[in-house]
Every structure is written in structure tokens, then in C-alpha cells.
Amino acid sequence: FENIEYLFIKKSEVSQTMHLRVASSTLRKEVYDGYLKFSENNKLHLLTKDSKSELIKKLRAISTALGVKILDYSEGEPKEI
């Protein structure tokens, strides 16, 4: 890759279905994903956390080491952190 543009955060919903003999149950929750953006079509998933603040803490260390900004897309419009 020629350069790293930025790190970014997206919100996702995950679900898990548990099957019992007579019934099934599906659990759904929101999680936050951190990505590394190289270019328009190239991104790399770094990690997923249940807590946005935990994810930001991990991404800040990476951001500092790489000298790039973090953008938060979890609420719609991107916001720099």
C-alpha cells in the first residue's frame, strides 16, 4: 500500500441464534468495528469491541504510531476524534 489515509469506526449489529430442542432464541447487540483505510477500495478490519470507548482507546494507540486521524462513522456523518 502506498499510504494510510485514516482509521475509522463503524457500528454493526451482530446476532447469535441458540437452538434448543423445542425452541430457538436469537440475541442481537450492537458492536463497534475499527478499520484501517488505505484507499477508496482498500480497507482492513482491525478489531471489534462491544464498547465504543474501548475501541477508541485501542485505535488511539495505533493512530499515534501511524500518525493518522480517527474518523467516527458510527452515528452517520463522519466526526474526527
Secondary structure, DSSP 8 states (H G I E B T S, - for coil): -----EEEEEEEEEEEEEE-SS-EEEEEEEEEEEEEEEETTEEEEEEEES-HHHHHHHHHHHHHHHT--EEE-TTSS-EE-
